[in-house]
């Protein structure tokens, strides 16, 4: 691990949900002492954190947890996340805490928890801090923050990935058991790939966006970072559910997972670009070989409609959604914004209502092509990123700044 990112290690370093559950089963009265040790391992000098709770804010949560346990007659069966520390990306509200979206001039004090935070707290989880991000969740590199770039967990020469940079970093370093990010175009998966953790982007509407600073409301979702796939699923189920306060929320009844075919067929892109990263290309090929050795049939498919649809988020009229989302600060205090983020948001002014309708028609047409292409497959396998390692400084990083829409 990157030594410059080390904090004082608590006895609960890299605990999974199961580890925490077993801990409280064997030490049921250790809630306060355990969380005190967790908080003691966190440093305000670590720029992955933008806010750590005051003593009073922590005490409020502890009192709430103790009441939850009393209401459950001491049983933790209905509280699967009891006493589990987690982090929240700083574009998601925690009641009484500041929300900044990594823009100090935008900062406000949240009057209530975002729905996802409230749902997780109701299951016993405790928020121990809010994390850094690419400003207004605009970027995939983790460098567009006035608080500085969050460095990669394993090598400070490389980026953490973004926009949910801080949430990925604190989890990968074992400081929390899970964390929340957001994902519009990869912000909950790219940092997971760069930091060797699990990143889950739930289907739109499963997790409420009420209390979340929007980027592109039609595509935004709260995402989950975890140390295992099982933990990610557990957290998503705890955080999710229908919310009438979110116009895009939907009901998601609990059903059995779809059974994998006896002879699974996975689709893979017929052509991929790795931009000269031979190691990334090699590792992806190795992953494909492991799948085939386990009985999976891989079938190449035309990836063109997938790529064209993804490009619309930054190259098409959809970018105007970002302009709408943060238009007030863009209009009133453009100098307060990161220059690259400001340039992306300004680009949204170049599109008309007619352009927006054309973009919607194109989206529907490409989505239909994609659905048809995936018929008969159990999964689609793609690399998370074309690079395994992207330097904080260097030609690739310069491209992310000078041609931000093309590079990320």
N, C-alpha and C positions, 0 to 999 in steps of 0.2 A: 504494500500500500504506500501511497505518497506520504512520506514522513511529515511534510509541511502541513498536511491536513489532519494529522492525528490530534485527538483531544484526550483528556484524561479518560481512561477506559473504565467503564463501570462493569460490575459482575454480569450485567445483562447484555453485554456486547453481542450484537448479531443474533439476538433471541428471535425465534419465529413465534407465531401465535401459539403453537403447541407448547413451546418452551415456557411461555408466559402462563399458559393454563396450568401446566404441571407445577410451576413455581408457586402459584397461589393455592393449589391443592395441598402442597406440602407445607406452605407457610402462609396460612390464610390471614394472619394479622400483620403482614409485612407491607401493606399497601403504601403507607406513608414513607417508611424507610427505603423501600425499593425505588419509589419515584424520586425521592431525594437524591439517591445515588445516580439515577438517570440524569436529572437536571444538573448535577454536579459535573457530569461529563460533557456538558454543552458549553460552548464559549461564544460570547458576543463578538469576539475578534475573528470568528470564522465567518467569512462573507457568504457562506451558504445560508446562514440565518439572517433574516431581516428583523425578526422580533422574537424575543424570548419573554415568557410571562413574568409578571410581577409576583411577589409572594402572595398578595391578596388574590390575584387571578388564579394562581395555582390552588390556593386554599378553597376557593369557591368550587373548583372542580372536584377536589378531594371530598368535600362535604357532600356534593351531589352523588359521588360514587358510593360513599358510605350509606346514603339514603337508599340508593338503588339496591344495595345488598340487603338492607333491612327489609325493604319491600318484597324482596325475593326470599325472605326467611332464611337468609344466609346461604342459599343455594346459588351457585354460579351457572347452572345449566341454561338459564335464560339470558345470561350475560356472557356471551362467548368472547367478548373483547374486554372483559373486566380488567381495569388497571393497565391496559396495554397502551404504551406511549406512541403517539403518531405525530407527524408533521403535516402542515397545510401550506400549499403554495399561496403566496401573498397576493393572489387575485381572487381568493375565496374568503368569504367573511367568517370571522369568529367573533361572536358577540362581545362588545366592549373592548376589542382589540383593533389596532389600526389596520387598514387595508390600503396598500399603495400601488399595486401592480408594477412595482419597481420604478415609480415616478413620484418623487417626494412631493411635488406640487399638487399631485392628484389625491394625496392621502386623505382619508376620512376615517372616522371611528365607526365601526359597524354597530348597528343597533340590535342586531340579532344574529344568531348563527345561520350560515347557509344551511339549506335543508340537509345536504349530505353530512355536514358536521353534526347537526342536531341528531340525525339518525345514528351516527356512529357513537356519539356520546350516550344516547339512550341504550346502547348495547354495552356500555361500560368503558369505552375507549377514552383516553385523555390527551388533549392537545398540549404538546410541549414546546411548540414554536412554529413560526411562519417563515417561509423560505424564499430565497432569491429566484429571479426569473429573467428571461429576456423581456424587456419592457413591454407591457401590454400584451404579453404572450405572443410577440411577433418576432419569430426567429427559431432556428433549430440548432443553434450553436452554443448558447449559454454565455455569450460575450456582450450582449447589448443591455447592460445594466449600469446605472451610475454607481452602483456599489462594487463594481468590478466583475471580471469574468470568474465564474465558478470553475475551478480547475478539475480535471479528471481525477477520479479517486486513485488511480494506479500510477499516473505519471503527470506531474504538473505542467509538462510541456504541451499536453493535449487538452482539447476542450472537453467539457462535461456533456455537451449536447444540450439542446434546449427545446422548447422554452422552459420546461420544468426542471431547470438545472439544479437548483438547491434541493428540491424534494428527492431527486435521484441520488444526489451526493450524500445527504445525511443518512439515507437508507443503506446505500452501498457501503458506507463506513460503519454500519452496525449501530448507529446512534438511536434509531427508532425501529419499531417492528414493521411499520408500513408507513406510507405517506400518500398524500393526495396531490395530483397535478391536474392539468387540463390538457386536452388534446383536440386540436382542430385539423392540423395537417401533419402530425407526427410528434407533437410536443410531449406526449406521454409514452412514446416508444423509442425515439432516438436516444434520449438520455439513458433509458434502460439498457439499450444495446451498448452504449459507450461505457457503462459502469457495471455491466455483468449482473443485472438484476432483472426481474420480471416487470414488464410494463403492459398494463391492460387498458385498451380503449373500449369501453362498453358501447353497445349499440346506442345511437342517439335516442334520448328520452328515457332510458332506463334509470340513470342517475339524474336527479333534478339539477338544473342550472340556476335555481333561485338562490340569490346571494352570491353569484359569481360575476365578476367583471367580464362582459362579453368581448369577444374578438370578432367572430363570425357566427352569429346566433344560429344559423341554419346547420352548422357543422360542429359547434363547440360541444364537448362533453367533459365532465369531470373524469379524470383517469386515476388509476390505482397503481402504485409501485409496491412491490412485495418481494420477499426473498424466495418464495416458492409459488408455483401456479396455484396450489391449493389455497394458500393464504390470500392470493389476489382474488380468487373466487369468493372466499368467505367474506372479505371486506366489501366487495362489490354487492353481494347480496344484503349485507347489513346496511350499506349506504343507500341502496336503491329503493325504488318504490314510486308509485304514482304521487304526483304533487300538483294540485290544482293551481298553485301559485306560479307554475312554470308552464307557459303556453305550449311548449314542445314536449312536455312530459307524457309518458304513456304507461298504461298498465303492463306489468310484466309478471303474469302468474308463474309460480314455481312449477316447473315441469321437469321430468327426467331428462338428463342430457341425451342428445341424439346418439344413437348407437353407431359406432364405427363399423363400416362394412367389413365382412370377413376378409375380402381382398381389396383393401383401400386403394383408391386412385387419387393421387394428388396432382393438381395442375402446377406447372412451373412456367415462368416466362420463357418465350422462345429466344429472347435476346436481352442481355443485361449489360449495363455500363458500370465499370468499377473505377474509371478515371485513373487508371495506372496503378491502383492498389492491388498488387499481385497477391498479397497475403489475404485480403478480403475475398478475392475471387477463389483462392485456394480453399479457404475455410468454408465458403458456401458450397463448393463442390464436395468437400468432405462431409458436410451435413447431408447433402443429397445421397451420397454413397451409404451413409448410415441408415437412411430411410429405406433405400432399396434392399439393404442387407436384412432389414426387419420386415420384408414382405410388402412394402409399398410400391405400387406401380406409378412411375412418374411420367406425365404426359405433357409435352410442350404445348403451349397455347399462344396465340397472338396477343401480345401485351399492349398493343397500340392503343386501344380504347382506355385502358387503365391509366396509361401515361398521359393521354390527352385530357382525361378528366382531372387528374391530379394537377396538371399545369393550370387549369382554370382557376384554382384557388388564388394564384398569384399573378397570372398573366391575363386573366379575363376580368369581366365586370364584377366577379365575386369579390375582388379586392376592395370594392366600394363598401362592402359590409364592415370592414375595419374602419373606414372613414366614418360611417354612421355610428359605430360603437363608441368611438372616442372623439367624436367631432367637436365637443365643447372645448376640451383642452387644446385640441389642434387649432381651433379658431381663436381661442383667447390667449393661450400661452405656448405657441409652437416652439419657442426657444427652450421650453422645459423638457422637450422630448429628445430622446436619442436621435441623432441625425439620420441614421439608417432607417429607424422605425418611422420617423417623420416623413422620409421620402416614400416609403411604402404606402403610408396612409394618404399622402398627397396624391398618389397615383390614382386613387379611387375617384378623384374629381374629374378625371379624363373620360369617364363613361356616362352615357345617357340612360334614360329609362328604356329606350329602345334596345340599347346594348344589354341591359339587364334581362329583358325578355328573351333576346336571342341566346343569352347565356343559359337561361333556364331551359329553353328548348334543346340546346346542345347537351346539357346535363342529362335530361331525360332520355335522349337518344343514345348517349354513351352508356348510361346505366342499363338500358335494355340490352345493348350489345354485351355488356359485362355479365349480366345475369344469364344470357344465353350461352356465353363462353364457359360458364362455370357449371352448367347443367351436367349432372352425372359424376361430379367430383366430390370428394369428402373434405378437401381442404385446398387452399392456394398457398404455395410456399414461395416467399420472396425474402431477400436479405433486408434487414432493418434499414441499413444505410449502405451506400456504395463504398464508403471508407470505413476501415476499422479504427484508424487513428487520424485525427485532424488536428494539426498543430495550432496552438493559440496564435502564433505568428508564423508567417510563411505564405506561399503562393495561394494555397487553397483558402486560408483565412482571409487573405486580401481579396480574393474573388467574392467571398461572402459579404465583404463590405462594399466593394465597388460595383458588383452586379448581384445584389442581394436576392432578386427574384429568381434568377437563373441558378444561382449556387445553392440556395436553400429555401 
